[in-house]
Every structure is written in structure tokens, then in C-alpha cells.
Amino acid sequence: MDNILLNPKTFYDVYVTHCESLKALHNNSKHDVTAGIRTASIRYTLPKWGFPLPSRNKLTAEDIKAGLEFMKTIPISELTNALAYQQEVFDSLGNVPSSRNYRYHLNKMLVWCHKQSWWENAVKTDANKYCPAIRLQRGRVSDKVRVTNKKMTPKCSNFKYGLKFEEITPESQQELDNFLNFQTTLVGGRKRQDAPLRHRSAMAHVKNAKRLLGWLHRYKGVPLEELNLKLLVSASGLTKEGHRDEDAIDKVIDLVDEHLQWLRDIREALPNTELKCVESLVAVAKFLYHKESKYQSREQVASKRVGYRDIPIIEELRRLECEIMARVNTAPPRSDESKKWVDWPTYKACIERLISECAPLDKKGKKRTNRTLAQSHQIALICMLLSAFPDRSRTIRELEVGRTLINRDGKWFVEHTAEDFKTGNSFCKNGQKRVVELPQTLYPLLEEWLSKWRSVFNPNHPYVFTQLNGKPLTDGSVYQYFRKRIYRLTGQAFTPHMVRDSIVTYLKLSGTSDQVLAALAELMAHSQKMQHQIYDRRTPEQKVAPALSALQSLPTGNLPPPPPLKTIELTTEIQEQ
């Protein structure tokens, strides 16, 4: 019996083990607690597998003995179809008394099976060893997946226009380093009027500065040795006497306008790209001219007031930001969303398919290489992790065992400090951590990846996921790695970040409660306002559909009764006539 408990192989093994469990649970019962599952199995389920249907409704000892022997011929994997097979037997017999009762007993046994440690492995069949066909006429290198009509693509020779590493002179590099330090230093200079930026945010301004300097070099003809940040914002807008210098302001704004026009005409950039450019120019202006401000930095930071109000060029650039923001809020998306969208159930189906592609043999029974299997395990795990915890792709890139991925008491958690995610300063205050427990369904794939498959790529870093060359994942590599696989399965150019849109949209279409949506916003580390504005991809028709349906279902009332007729008293004169 102990062997059956640990490693059941047939329907008979499961039946006997379940009966023993029922007897132990109801050891004081005067009735036969196994009668229900016995009849449900032998009379109303086994006939689907070929067992002769007993002639009488009540099972005889011979029927039971024959049925138990027949159970030994049915592999345990067949039990996954048991409920459907029982229903077919009911349908063939017509009106079966107490059919619901017998279905209850069979379902009760199957629910019990799912709770046993041996169930998942026991029901696997040889089919689980074979990988389904991977080539689906999509996802080839030759596929040109386009969701926009932009003429400028990454394949164009002039797509990247920023300064390259080898083009940056030592003097320029020193200035860029100083620019970065100015933004991130905890205490900061006496005249800095902002709280320090996080390193990632500051680096975004440095990268934009390199792009602007590259534009000056490639399109304005400025020699590399003459490039410096002051060419981007050439004046503070103040004269030596402290007065407003309109000519100097116009010179800077004219250059900025020329660059933004180039972004729109040549790069076909969206207003959001222009906005990021101007934001970085504001950061450059603060770095270059912060000492000219008469404001007290500590007072500005403590009171959270906007600083540098007395530097004209910064105020002009801020005014330009507001103008661009108005266009950002009204600009239609440049990409064709119909070529990208994947709804949540379809995404979950993609995960199931990717997990099945982790099988060790190909469809012809040939053993797959370790490198191929490692790739299959990694992408399946990434997609599964995003479905359980729909976070930004940075979490995937920077997941690290012992730092952001923690195992405590056999359970896996993602733990973030404020520095580990975009909105950390808002969600992790006073040293708090963001802790998310991962579902146990992830554990087998995660632990197998860590113990067996990750080392195949010889990673040179501590992160959980890796590029195929052993280097850490980048934002672009995660994007392409994910997008290529989902496109192969669906024909849609779905991206990692769109997982967040997909789940929010699906829950809103399903009429999910505000409480659940608020919890999801907390999990995804953004506000409910952001959830509604950014991640809700319902069409206008879908958004108003519940209201239209509610209006149609409202009851019709009754009209009020008409007022009583007024009696008219005839005058004496009329009466005499």
C-alpha cells in the first residue's frame, strides 16, 4: 500500500488509495463511505473504456471484482478525462437517477487527486516529452514586422545619431561625468535647488545630451573637439547686470526649435520624444547656470517649490515643455495597435504553448540540444513570471537571487527597494520594501532554470536571466526576445510592457470590482488614475457598453393619474337664462 500511496500508476491504485483515505477520514461512520465512488467509477465511468455495463443498477460482488480488475488496465493519465467520460455514459443511458450524486463522488476523488504530491507527475504522458512544431511560418529572421509607416528604421545607416564612445573627447567625457554627478550627488552643490535624481533618471538626461551633441556634429557640422554642453544651452538669459537678455534667449530657443523640427520631419518623432529632449535641456541648463540663481537651494528643496525661477532660459524651456505636453495628451498613437494587441486569455495560451516547448525531444523524437532547451525554458519562465507579476521589464532584467529574488522557507519572493523600480520613491518610503510572493506554479520551472539550464549560457553576471552570449539582458534584448516568441505564436507584435495593458483591460472588460483593480494598481506600482489613463485599452464603445446595457435593463414605471376634473359653478345670471 505504501508504494501505491507514493507512486500510483493506474486507476485501481488511485481508487484504492482514495478509499483508504475516506475510511480514515470517516472511521466512526456506520455506513460504507466508499459506496458512492465505487458505483460512480464501475457502473458509470468504466463502460466508456470498454468495461461491460452491469445489467442491474445495484452492483453485485462479481461486478465489483471484475470492475476492480479492469481498473488495473487503465493508466492514471486517463483520469484527466474521467468526468467527460462519465457524462458520455450518462447521456447514453438517458435519464439516470442520482446522476448528480455520482458525478459529485467522482469529482470529489479527482479534487483529492489534485492535492496529492504525486498527481502532477503521475498524469504526464509520453506526449509531454515531445516538443510541438515550433516553426509556424512566423517569427523568421526574414519577417518584416512593421507596426508603423515610419521611413526611418533601425536598419537605416543614420538611425543612430548620438555621439559614439570613441567620438567623445576626454574633455567632453569629463563634462558629462560632472553633469551626471551634479544630478545625483546626495547633498549637492550649495546652489542646486532640486532633490537628487536617481541614477537611471540622470543617465537618461546624459544620453539625451549625447544625442543632441551628435546632432550638432553630424547635421550642423560642429567639430568633435569643439563639442560641449554650452553649445546646447549657450546662455542663461541674464546679462552681467542681472537683466533679461532677450537676444541670448532667442538664440537658444531658435536652436531648440530647429532640433525639434528635425525630430518631427526627419525622425517622424512623437511629441513625447520632443518632451524628453526639452526635459534634458532643462537639466543641462540647471547644471550650467545654477550658480547664477539667487534662490536658496535648501529652502527650495525643503518646501518642494520649483527652483531656478530667476533663470530666464530655464523658465522659457519649461514654458516650451507645457506647450509640448498639450500635444502629448492629444496626439494619436503612431503605431497600429491592431497589429500589436493580444488579449489576456490568448497570452495565457501562449504561456502554455511555450511550456510545452520545453520538452526534451522534438516532434520526430530526436533529442534537442541543451542550448535549445535552455532557450525554451528561459522564455517560458519570463512569460510566466510576467503573467504572475506584470511588472516592468526592468524587473526581469535585474532579477537577482539573494537580492531581488529571495527564497524564504521554501517560498520565492520578489523584493524591491526604492531604487529597484521606477516608482520606488512613491511606494517605498522610510526604507520600506516592496515584497511580492510568487505563486507556487512558478517554482518547478524557476528552480529547474536556476539549477540546470541557466549555466548553459555561461553567464558573466549574477542576474537570473541572460542573453545567449552570457551577457546581462538589456532593455532592447528583452523586448526582442519576448516579442519574437509571441509573434511566432500569434502573429501580433506584442511587447513585454503590453502585458500590463492586457491584464488591466481584461479585468475592466470583465467588470472586476474596484477593490481588485486598486490591488492590481498597487501590485503594478502605479496609481489608479494612471491605470485608467495609460493601461486601460478598452475602445470607447467597450467603455460605455455597461452603461448602455444598464439603461436598457432599467424598469419602466407608471404614469401618474390624470388630475380630477374641476366643477364649474354657474352664475345666477346664466342659470336664469
VMD Tcl script that draws the C-alpha trace (Angstrom):
set ca {
  {0.00 0.00 0.00}
  {2.85 2.41 0.78}
  {4.15 2.03 -2.79}
  {0.70 2.84 -4.15}
  {0.50 5.93 -1.95}
  {3.81 7.24 -3.20}
  {3.71 6.19 -6.83}
  {0.25 5.27 -8.19}
  {0.24 4.09 -11.78}
  {-3.33 3.01 -12.58}
  {-6.95 3.90 -11.94}
  {-7.01 0.98 -9.48}
  {-4.12 2.44 -7.46}
  {-5.88 5.80 -7.18}
  {-9.25 4.22 -6.34}
  {-7.85 2.02 -3.54}
  {-5.77 4.87 -2.10}
  {-8.76 7.23 -2.15}
  {-10.98 4.63 -0.47}
  {-8.41 4.19 2.30}
  {-8.39 7.97 2.74}
  {-12.20 8.06 3.03}
  {-12.21 5.27 5.61}
  {-9.56 7.05 7.68}
  {-11.50 10.30 7.50}
  {-14.83 8.68 8.50}
  {-13.58 5.90 10.75}
  {-16.60 6.18 13.06}
  {-19.19 6.00 10.30}
  {-21.63 3.06 10.34}
  {-22.17 3.34 6.58}
  {-19.98 2.25 3.67}
  {-18.35 5.59 2.79}
  {-16.83 4.10 -0.38}
  {-20.15 3.01 -1.96}
  {-20.64 6.28 -3.86}
  {-17.25 6.35 -5.57}
  {-17.47 2.61 -6.26}
  {-20.75 2.91 -8.19}
  {-19.67 6.18 -9.84}
  {-16.50 4.51 -11.11}
  {-17.54 0.94 -12.01}
  {-21.06 1.44 -13.33}
  {-20.98 4.97 -14.72}
  {-17.38 5.59 -15.85}
  {-15.61 2.30 -16.73}
  {-18.04 1.47 -19.59}
  {-16.52 4.33 -21.61}
  {-13.18 2.43 -21.55}
  {-14.86 -0.82 -22.64}
  {-15.97 -2.42 -19.39}
  {-19.27 -4.32 -19.87}
  {-22.16 -2.32 -18.48}
  {-23.61 -4.18 -15.46}
  {-27.14 -5.41 -16.19}
  {-28.52 -4.37 -12.80}
  {-28.47 -0.95 -11.17}
  {-27.08 -2.41 -7.96}
  {-23.58 -3.80 -8.33}
  {-23.05 -7.44 -7.43}
  {-19.88 -8.83 -5.83}
  {-18.91 -10.23 -9.24}
  {-19.42 -6.81 -10.86}
  {-17.21 -5.17 -8.25}
  {-14.47 -7.78 -8.56}
  {-14.48 -7.52 -12.37}
  {-14.53 -3.74 -12.22}
  {-11.55 -3.55 -9.89}
  {-9.56 -5.86 -12.16}
  {-10.49 -3.74 -15.17}
  {-9.29 -0.60 -13.34}
  {-5.77 -2.08 -13.26}
  {-5.62 -1.80 -17.07}
  {-6.35 1.94 -17.15}
  {-3.29 4.23 -16.77}
  {-3.60 7.05 -14.30}
  {-3.20 9.65 -17.05}
  {-6.66 8.69 -18.35}
  {-8.27 10.07 -15.21}
  {-7.91 13.58 -16.60}
  {-10.81 12.64 -18.94}
  {-12.89 10.80 -16.32}
  {-15.59 13.44 -15.79}
  {-16.16 13.86 -19.52}
  {-16.32 10.08 -20.00}
  {-18.80 9.69 -17.15}
  {-21.05 12.30 -18.75}
  {-20.99 10.34 -22.03}
  {-22.13 7.22 -20.15}
  {-24.95 9.21 -18.51}
  {-26.01 10.55 -21.92}
  {-26.05 7.05 -23.44}
  {-28.26 5.70 -20.62}
  {-30.75 8.53 -20.76}
  {-32.27 9.76 -17.51}
  {-30.02 8.34 -14.76}
  {-31.39 8.72 -11.21}
  {-28.93 10.39 -8.84}
  {-26.50 11.24 -11.68}
  {-25.53 14.42 -9.86}
  {-24.68 12.40 -6.77}
  {-22.39 10.04 -8.71}
  {-20.76 12.93 -10.53}
  {-20.12 14.53 -7.14}
  {-18.30 11.42 -5.86}
  {-16.12 11.15 -8.96}
  {-15.27 14.85 -8.89}
  {-14.50 14.60 -5.17}
  {-11.94 11.89 -5.88}
  {-10.33 13.95 -8.67}
  {-10.14 17.05 -6.44}
  {-8.44 14.87 -3.81}
  {-6.00 13.64 -6.50}
  {-5.01 17.18 -7.45}
  {-3.99 17.82 -3.84}
  {-1.60 14.85 -3.76}
  {2.12 15.45 -4.37}
  {2.30 12.63 -6.91}
  {-0.56 13.80 -9.15}
  {1.20 16.24 -11.48}
  {3.97 13.83 -12.47}
  {1.71 10.77 -12.46}
  {-0.65 12.09 -15.15}
  {2.11 13.07 -17.53}
  {2.15 11.02 -20.70}
  {4.80 10.38 -23.31}
  {3.31 13.28 -25.25}
  {4.87 15.63 -22.67}
  {8.31 14.51 -23.82}
  {7.79 15.75 -27.39}
  {8.07 19.40 -28.37}
  {5.29 20.64 -30.71}
  {6.23 22.12 -34.06}
  {7.98 25.44 -33.42}
  {8.10 26.83 -36.95}
  {4.63 28.27 -37.62}
  {5.51 30.29 -40.74}
  {6.08 33.28 -38.46}
  {8.98 34.58 -36.42}
  {11.67 34.05 -39.07}
  {14.57 36.44 -39.46}
  {13.19 37.44 -42.86}
  {9.87 38.53 -41.36}
  {9.48 42.31 -41.51}
  {7.17 43.08 -38.62}
  {6.11 46.72 -39.03}
  {3.51 48.44 -36.88}
  {4.24 51.97 -38.17}
  {4.86 53.58 -41.55}
  {7.99 55.42 -40.46}
  {10.64 55.76 -43.14}
  {13.43 55.89 -40.56}
  {14.01 52.41 -39.13}
  {16.80 50.87 -37.01}
  {18.23 49.37 -40.19}
  {18.91 52.82 -41.67}
  {22.58 53.83 -41.57}
  {21.79 57.18 -39.92}
  {19.27 55.84 -37.39}
  {21.68 56.35 -34.50}
  {22.89 59.92 -34.48}
  {24.19 60.31 -30.92}
  {27.88 60.54 -30.11}
  {29.65 57.18 -30.11}
  {32.01 56.23 -27.32}
  {35.10 56.67 -29.49}
  {33.93 60.12 -30.62}
  {33.80 61.61 -27.13}
  {36.93 63.54 -26.24}
  {38.37 63.32 -22.70}
  {37.24 66.88 -22.04}
  {33.68 66.13 -23.17}
  {33.59 62.94 -21.11}
  {34.70 64.84 -18.03}
  {31.96 67.39 -18.55}
  {29.35 64.64 -18.98}
  {30.58 62.96 -15.79}
  {30.28 66.25 -13.93}
  {26.77 66.68 -15.33}
  {25.82 63.23 -14.03}
  {27.33 63.87 -10.59}
  {25.56 67.23 -10.31}
  {22.19 65.49 -10.75}
  {22.82 62.52 -8.45}
  {25.03 63.74 -5.59}
  {23.08 63.27 -2.38}
  {23.96 66.63 -0.79}
  {24.62 68.54 -3.98}
  {26.14 71.93 -4.62}
  {25.13 74.88 -2.50}
  {23.15 76.34 -5.37}
  {21.39 73.15 -6.57}
  {17.71 73.64 -5.94}
  {16.43 70.12 -6.67}
  {16.50 66.88 -4.73}
  {18.98 64.38 -6.22}
  {17.79 62.30 -9.16}
  {18.01 58.53 -9.26}
  {20.94 57.30 -11.30}
  {18.76 55.90 -14.10}
  {16.88 59.18 -14.49}
  {20.09 61.19 -14.54}
  {21.64 58.84 -17.10}
  {18.62 59.39 -19.37}
  {19.49 63.12 -19.44}
  {23.15 62.30 -20.17}
  {22.15 60.05 -23.07}
  {19.88 62.72 -24.50}
  {22.71 65.23 -24.21}
  {24.93 62.87 -26.25}
  {22.22 62.67 -28.91}
  {21.96 66.45 -29.09}
  {25.75 66.80 -29.35}
  {25.76 64.11 -32.06}
  {23.13 66.09 -33.96}
  {25.30 69.21 -33.75}
  {28.26 67.27 -35.10}
  {26.52 65.31 -37.89}
  {23.93 67.83 -39.07}
  {25.34 71.24 -38.01}
  {28.96 70.49 -38.77}
  {30.43 71.22 -35.33}
  {33.87 69.50 -34.98}
  {34.15 66.85 -32.27}
  {36.85 68.76 -30.39}
  {34.57 71.81 -30.10}
  {31.55 69.99 -28.69}
  {30.45 70.89 -25.17}
  {27.20 71.23 -23.25}
  {27.21 75.01 -23.51}
  {26.58 74.69 -27.25}
  {23.17 73.18 -26.35}
  {22.15 75.99 -23.97}
  {24.51 78.82 -24.77}
  {23.20 81.39 -22.25}
  {21.26 81.69 -19.04}
  {19.20 84.59 -20.40}
  {20.72 87.06 -17.94}
  {23.06 89.95 -18.68}
  {26.02 90.70 -16.44}
  {23.86 93.28 -14.71}
  {21.20 90.65 -14.00}
  {18.70 91.83 -16.58}
  {16.82 89.66 -19.04}
  {18.77 89.11 -22.30}
  {16.16 88.54 -25.00}
  {18.69 88.08 -27.82}
  {20.50 85.31 -25.93}
  {17.19 83.61 -25.08}
  {16.06 83.75 -28.71}
  {19.34 82.19 -29.86}
  {18.87 79.18 -27.56}
  {15.18 78.72 -28.34}
  {15.81 79.01 -32.09}
  {18.35 76.16 -31.88}
  {15.94 74.07 -29.81}
  {13.10 74.73 -32.25}
  {15.33 73.72 -35.15}
  {16.19 70.42 -33.46}
  {12.56 69.67 -32.59}
  {11.53 70.42 -36.16}
  {14.22 68.00 -37.35}
  {12.85 65.34 -34.98}
  {9.37 65.81 -36.42}
  {10.34 65.97 -40.10}
  {13.24 63.52 -40.39}
  {12.72 61.20 -37.44}
  {8.89 61.39 -37.52}
  {9.06 61.63 -33.73}
  {6.04 61.79 -31.47}
  {5.53 64.77 -29.14}
  {6.66 62.60 -26.23}
  {10.13 62.36 -27.81}
  {10.26 66.14 -28.09}
  {9.21 66.41 -24.45}
  {12.04 64.14 -23.26}
  {14.50 66.21 -25.27}
  {13.40 69.51 -23.69}
  {13.37 67.98 -20.20}
  {17.03 67.05 -20.69}
  {17.83 70.56 -21.90}
  {16.31 71.91 -18.68}
  {18.62 69.57 -16.74}
  {21.61 70.82 -18.76}
  {20.63 74.46 -18.10}
  {20.41 73.81 -14.36}
  {23.90 72.28 -14.42}
  {25.43 75.13 -16.40}
  {23.75 78.12 -14.70}
  {22.73 77.03 -11.20}
  {25.26 79.39 -9.61}
  {23.61 82.42 -11.24}
  {20.40 81.83 -9.30}
  {19.80 83.98 -6.24}
  {17.43 81.46 -4.65}
  {18.47 79.44 -1.63}
  {18.70 75.77 -2.59}
  {17.87 74.25 0.79}
  {14.74 76.36 1.13}
  {13.59 75.24 -2.32}
  {14.11 71.51 -1.65}
  {12.52 71.65 1.81}
  {9.40 73.47 0.62}
  {9.20 71.45 -2.64}
  {8.89 74.68 -4.62}
  {10.09 74.77 -8.19}
  {13.60 76.20 -8.25}
  {15.60 78.38 -10.66}
  {12.67 80.72 -11.21}
  {15.10 83.59 -11.70}
  {16.97 81.94 -14.60}
  {15.11 83.08 -17.76}
  {16.27 80.30 -20.09}
  {15.06 77.60 -17.68}
  {11.66 79.29 -17.44}
  {11.47 79.54 -21.25}
  {12.29 75.86 -21.64}
  {9.66 75.00 -19.04}
  {7.13 77.04 -20.99}
  {8.07 75.05 -24.08}
  {7.57 71.84 -22.10}
  {3.99 72.89 -21.30}
  {3.26 73.57 -24.98}
  {4.59 70.16 -25.98}
  {2.70 68.42 -23.16}
  {-0.56 69.72 -24.62}
  {0.30 67.90 -27.86}
  {1.39 64.77 -25.98}
  {-2.06 64.47 -24.42}
  {-3.88 64.76 -27.75}
  {-1.51 63.03 -30.21}
  {-2.87 59.77 -31.67}
  {-0.63 56.69 -31.38}
  {1.79 56.33 -34.28}
  {1.73 52.51 -34.30}
  {-1.17 50.34 -35.49}
  {-2.47 48.83 -32.24}
  {-4.41 46.14 -34.10}
  {-1.07 44.64 -35.18}
  {0.20 44.50 -31.60}
  {-2.70 43.63 -29.33}
  {-3.02 40.25 -27.60}
  {-5.81 39.77 -25.06}
  {-5.15 38.13 -21.71}
  {-6.60 34.64 -22.41}
  {-4.54 34.45 -25.61}
  {-1.40 35.47 -23.72}
  {-2.05 32.74 -21.17}
  {-2.43 30.26 -24.04}
  {0.97 31.42 -25.34}
  {2.49 30.55 -21.97}
  {1.01 27.05 -22.06}
  {2.45 26.55 -25.53}
  {5.89 27.84 -24.53}
  {5.93 25.48 -21.54}
  {5.13 22.55 -23.83}
  {8.10 23.64 -25.98}
  {10.39 22.80 -23.05}
  {10.04 19.09 -23.89}
  {13.38 17.21 -24.33}
  {12.52 15.62 -27.71}
  {11.45 17.25 -30.95}
  {8.31 16.16 -32.78}
  {10.27 13.38 -34.56}
  {11.64 12.01 -31.28}
  {15.14 13.43 -31.77}
  {16.87 14.77 -28.65}
  {17.04 18.56 -28.59}
  {20.32 20.30 -27.69}
  {20.87 21.70 -24.21}
  {21.23 25.20 -25.65}
  {17.86 24.97 -27.41}
  {16.21 23.59 -24.29}
  {17.74 26.36 -22.18}
  {16.31 29.00 -24.53}
  {12.86 27.37 -24.34}
  {12.97 27.26 -20.53}
  {14.07 30.89 -20.23}
  {11.40 32.42 -22.46}
  {8.67 30.25 -20.92}
  {9.76 31.34 -17.44}
  {9.93 35.03 -18.40}
  {6.42 34.97 -19.88}
  {5.06 33.00 -16.92}
  {6.66 35.42 -14.46}
  {5.12 38.41 -16.23}
  {1.69 36.77 -16.04}
  {2.07 36.24 -12.29}
  {3.67 39.62 -11.61}
  {3.00 42.04 -14.51}
  {5.84 44.41 -13.72}
  {8.05 46.49 -15.98}
  {10.79 44.71 -17.95}
  {13.44 46.16 -15.65}
  {12.34 43.65 -13.00}
  {13.06 40.84 -15.45}
  {16.46 42.25 -16.41}
  {17.66 42.91 -12.87}
  {16.21 39.89 -11.08}
  {19.00 38.54 -8.89}
  {18.93 35.63 -6.45}
  {19.67 36.84 -2.93}
  {18.99 40.50 -3.72}
  {15.69 40.97 -5.58}
  {14.71 37.27 -5.78}
  {14.58 35.77 -2.30}
  {13.86 32.22 -1.11}
  {12.48 32.09 2.43}
  {11.19 28.88 3.99}
  {10.78 27.27 0.58}
  {8.83 30.20 -0.87}
  {10.05 32.62 -3.54}
  {9.59 36.39 -3.23}
  {10.47 39.40 -5.36}
  {11.77 42.13 -3.04}
  {12.44 45.68 -4.23}
  {13.90 48.72 -2.51}
  {13.03 52.20 -3.75}
  {15.99 52.10 -6.14}
  {14.85 48.89 -7.84}
  {11.77 50.12 -9.71}
  {10.53 53.23 -11.46}
  {8.05 54.49 -8.88}
  {10.05 53.29 -5.88}
  {10.22 56.70 -4.19}
  {6.41 56.78 -4.04}
  {5.82 53.18 -2.95}
  {8.86 52.50 -0.71}
  {9.19 55.28 1.83}
  {11.27 55.26 5.01}
  {13.30 52.27 3.91}
  {10.29 50.03 3.27}
  {10.49 47.23 0.71}
  {8.06 46.14 -1.94}
  {7.54 42.38 -1.38}
  {5.62 40.16 -3.81}
  {5.20 36.43 -3.16}
  {5.38 34.42 -6.38}
  {2.79 31.65 -6.97}
  {3.93 28.09 -6.41}
  {3.07 27.19 -10.01}
  {6.26 29.07 -10.95}
  {8.55 27.10 -8.65}
  {9.26 23.98 -10.77}
  {10.22 25.99 -13.88}
  {12.15 28.61 -11.86}
  {14.13 26.10 -9.82}
  {14.90 23.94 -12.84}
  {16.15 27.03 -14.72}
  {18.39 28.09 -11.85}
  {19.82 24.65 -11.12}
  {20.15 23.23 -14.63}
  {19.61 25.47 -17.63}
  {20.98 28.93 -16.75}
  {24.58 27.66 -16.67}
  {24.31 26.51 -20.30}
  {24.93 30.11 -21.46}
  {27.95 30.63 -19.12}
  {26.62 33.98 -17.79}
  {29.22 36.51 -16.65}
  {26.82 38.27 -14.27}
  {24.67 37.49 -11.20}
  {21.26 38.11 -12.77}
  {18.68 35.32 -13.16}
  {18.10 35.82 -16.89}
  {20.78 36.22 -19.53}
  {21.47 36.83 -23.18}
  {22.55 33.84 -25.22}
  {26.12 35.20 -25.27}
  {26.25 35.22 -21.47}
  {25.89 38.99 -21.10}
  {23.14 40.62 -19.00}
  {19.82 41.29 -20.66}
  {19.28 44.82 -21.94}
  {16.00 46.63 -22.43}
  {16.23 46.00 -26.17}
  {17.15 42.32 -25.85}
  {14.21 41.59 -23.52}
  {11.93 43.44 -25.94}
  {13.09 41.45 -28.98}
  {13.36 38.13 -27.13}
  {9.77 38.38 -25.89}
  {8.26 39.98 -29.00}
  {9.69 37.42 -31.40}
  {8.23 34.45 -29.50}
  {4.76 35.92 -29.06}
  {4.70 36.99 -32.71}
  {5.58 33.43 -33.74}
  {2.57 32.11 -31.83}
  {0.01 34.84 -32.52}
  {1.14 36.94 -35.47}
  {0.95 40.02 -33.21}
  {3.88 42.29 -32.31}
  {3.10 42.07 -28.58}
  {5.70 43.57 -26.20}
  {6.59 42.91 -22.52}
  {5.13 46.23 -21.38}
  {1.82 45.46 -23.10}
  {1.29 42.58 -20.67}
  {0.32 45.28 -18.18}
  {-2.19 46.81 -20.61}
  {-3.63 43.39 -21.41}
  {-4.45 42.36 -17.84}
  {-5.90 45.77 -16.89}
  {-8.10 45.83 -19.99}
  {-9.27 42.25 -19.48}
  {-10.23 42.86 -15.85}
  {-12.08 46.06 -16.70}
  {-13.99 44.32 -19.52}
  {-14.86 41.54 -17.05}
  {-16.45 44.00 -14.66}
  {-13.89 43.40 -11.93}
  {-14.53 45.21 -8.65}
  {-12.78 48.46 -7.78}
  {-11.15 46.70 -4.85}
  {-9.37 44.23 -7.13}
  {-8.37 46.95 -9.59}
  {-6.95 49.02 -6.72}
  {-4.94 46.00 -5.56}
  {-3.68 45.46 -9.11}
  {-2.58 49.10 -9.30}
  {-0.68 48.61 -6.05}
  {0.94 45.44 -7.41}
  {1.95 47.20 -10.62}
  {3.22 50.19 -8.61}
  {1.18 52.96 -10.15}
  {-1.90 54.96 -9.23}
  {-5.46 54.08 -10.22}
  {-5.51 57.29 -12.26}
  {-2.51 56.04 -14.23}
  {-4.20 52.64 -14.56}
  {-7.19 54.32 -16.17}
  {-5.26 56.75 -18.38}
  {-2.40 54.56 -19.62}
  {-3.16 50.86 -19.23}
  {-6.89 50.71 -19.98}
  {-7.03 49.87 -23.71}
  {-10.78 49.44 -23.99}
  {-12.33 51.12 -27.01}
  {-14.82 53.97 -26.43}
  {-17.62 51.55 -27.37}
  {-16.43 49.00 -24.80}
  {-16.18 51.64 -22.09}
  {-19.80 52.79 -22.47}
  {-21.28 49.32 -23.16}
  {-22.08 48.55 -19.47}
  {-23.91 51.86 -19.14}
  {-25.92 51.23 -22.32}
  {-26.81 47.75 -21.10}
  {-27.83 49.10 -17.70}
  {-30.03 51.75 -19.34}
  {-31.84 49.11 -21.36}
  {-32.49 46.96 -18.30}
  {-33.93 49.71 -16.12}
  {-37.61 49.16 -15.22}
  {-40.46 51.13 -16.72}
  {-42.70 52.95 -14.27}
  {-46.32 54.10 -14.45}
  {-47.65 57.46 -15.46}
  {-49.29 59.50 -12.69}
  {-53.09 59.50 -12.76}
  {-54.73 62.46 -14.50}
  {-55.87 65.31 -12.27}
  {-59.58 65.32 -11.24}
  {-61.96 67.35 -13.36}
  {-62.79 70.79 -11.95}
  {-66.52 71.53 -11.33}
  {-67.74 74.84 -12.72}
  {-70.40 76.73 -10.73}
  {-72.83 78.53 -12.98}
  {-73.60 82.11 -12.08}
  {-77.10 83.15 -11.16}
  {-77.40 85.12 -14.37}
  {-76.57 82.14 -16.54}
  {-78.92 79.93 -14.56}
  {-81.83 82.37 -15.10}
  {-81.19 82.33 -18.84}
}
mol new
graphics top color blue
foreach p $ca { graphics top sphere $p radius 0.5 }
foreach p [lrange $ca 0 end-1] q [lrange $ca 1 end] { graphics top cylinder $p $q radius 0.2 }
display resetview
